[in-house]
Structure formats: C-alpha cells, structure tokens
Amino acid sequence: PLRVLSGIQPTGRPHWGNYFGAIRQYIDLQEANEGYYFIADLHALTTVRDAAVLRQNVLDTAMDLLALGLDPTKATLFVQSHIPEVSELCWLLLSGTPMGLLQRCVAYKEKVEKGLPADVGLFTYPVLQAADILAYDSQLVPVGADQVQHIEVCRDIASRFNHQFGDTFVLPKANVLDASAKVPGTDGEKMSKSYDNTLPLFGEVKKISKQIMRITTDSRPMEDPKEPEDDHLFQLFRLFGNPDEIDAMAAMYRRGGFGYGDVKKAIAQSSEAYFADAREKRAELEQNVDYVHQVLAEGAEKARNVAAKVLGRAQSACGLR
Ligand code: TYM
C-alpha cells in the first residue's frame, strides 16, 4: 500500500473536472492504500476573502467528498489549517526555494502577464503545497494535469533540502488519469472555477441540464463525419458512458448525420443517473452536520500525528532542534 495524499480548494462547488480528474481517484485509491485527503482552506485564502463564505465552503466541500464516496473508515479526511505543522514546515521550505522556480509557475505567471496584482500568498502557493505533500511522507498524489507542475516543484524543493541536510523527505509522484486529466468545460476550454465554464456535481438537475444544452459546439454541418476524439462534447460523454455506449457514440460521430442536441441529451441523462446516489447521500449529510465535524476532527488528529513527526525530522535535519 502507498501513502496517497491530495487536496482540493474550498473555493466553490466542485465540478466534473474535479471529480473525474481527482476525486474519483481518491475514492478508487482509498481501498488498497493509506489515503490522506484534505480541504485546502489556507490555499483558498488567496481568493476567498469572506470569513463566513470560507467557513461554509469548507463544510460544503467535506460533505461533497463524503457524499461522493470518500470513506472516513478507509481514508483520513481533514482540513489543511487544522494541522499547524504544515505552515511551520512551509517556512523551512521557503528558505532554499529559488525565486525563479516560483516565477515559472503558471498560476502566478498568468496573473502577472494579465497585469493583475498578485500577492505574496499566490507567489508562494506552490511551497505551501509542497509542505502539504511532504508533511505526510506522501508517495502518490492523484491530481488533474493542471497540478503536475506543482508536484514537480515539490520534488525539486524536497531534493534540494535532502541534498543540503541529508535524507529527510520522501519524493512524491503525481498520478494523472489519461482520459480525464483535463476535462473540458462548457466552452471547450479546461473546466475551471475561474473560467465560469463549469458543470457542477450537485445542484438542481434542471439547471444543470440547461447548462449542458448550452455547451458550445462547432458549426460544421451535421451530415459531416467527425473525429470524436477532437470534440469536447464527446469527451464529456465519455466520462459517463460504459465502453459499449462510448463505442456506439464514436461510430455515430464517424458516420456523421447525427445532432449535437442528441449527444447533449445523452450527457444530461447519464450524468444525472451517475450522480443520483451521491446527491441523495449529500442531502442526508446536510441533516447531520455534527457527524461531518466529527469526521474532520478525527481526521485532523490522525493527520497531526504524522505531520508532527515529519516536521520534527526536518527541524532536526536543519539545526532547529
Ligand atoms: P483545485 O481545488 O483547483 O482542484 C482540485 C483537483 O481537481 C483537479 N481538476 C481537474 N482535473 C481534470 N480536469 C479539470 N478540468 C480539472 N480542474 C481541476 C485538479 O487538478 C486537482 O487535482 N492546488 C490544488 C489544491 C492542493 C493540492 C495540495 C493538491 C493544495 N495542496 C497538495 C495536491 C496536493 C488546487 O488548487 O486544486
């Protein structure tokens, strides 16, 4: 079994990209491994500036993960800020991280290129993420493609520390699913909370269907055969269909003469069925918030034990103890 760790920011409602890129991996990997999954509220501070909203988002995200199948008897679920050792470790890592390494990171670079003001929190975001990963001796980090750069930065920071002070940190590997590493949004670009192109996992079914019907499509005539792999509508359909349905849909694309509206209807139907159980479970959890808080408290206790040991090891290595 491997030590598996990943985090999700409580910045709004989770979407199909979060689920198929990352959350589904958490759930698959919790069976045979030792999973640590957390809600990255410290990272969310770089964008959420309302205390009540942040508090509610953290609780919502916990319920989302539990409803989707994260099982607290198999994996450890906790809130990032409940483990102060991570912030302490972050400081140890900041010294020794070259400016250039962070200047190359896309989230920061994009903001600066757009002429937007970036704060120091955003700049050092990848170092806190490195602390998250290293604090638990994580071996495998299941994420979508957009996080791979951050895992590489983490490895770089960890090897520098190990090189300087002796073997201290485990070097993690990213785990990315080929078929859903970059789930497209309603405009065909990467689905992202910051692009306003997301399809949510929870929420009113009717509203989600409407959003699905509005997904952009190309204007080529319906009669033309099309290559399914190039089409974002097909990529979304593929997330839900079973292999036979996917083959049949691909054949229809290659034959031509179908309507995009039919594909959208199929996506609406299959996504509704796919998340029906999770929706039901989420409604139950909303009636049992005490249980959710209890899960998070127990998770924090377990996670703190691990992080405290690793922090101690790092402190000794660099001369703080
Ligand atoms: P966040 O909250 O943006 O996203 C959570 C997870 O969802 C994945 N994801 C996607 N996967 C496929 N297609 C998409 N369109 C898509 N959009 C999002 C992300 O890759 C991610 O795995 N920095 C992280 C949170 C974090 C973290 C960590 C992750 C903090 N510390 C330590 C791993 C390890 C983030 O902002 O994820």
Residues whose N, C-alpha, C, O or C-beta is under 5 A from the ligand:
A	BS01	TYM	L5 S6 G7 I8 Q9 G17 N18 G21 A22 A40 H43 Q129 D132 P142 V143 G144 A145 D146 Q147 S180 A181 K182 V183 K190 M191
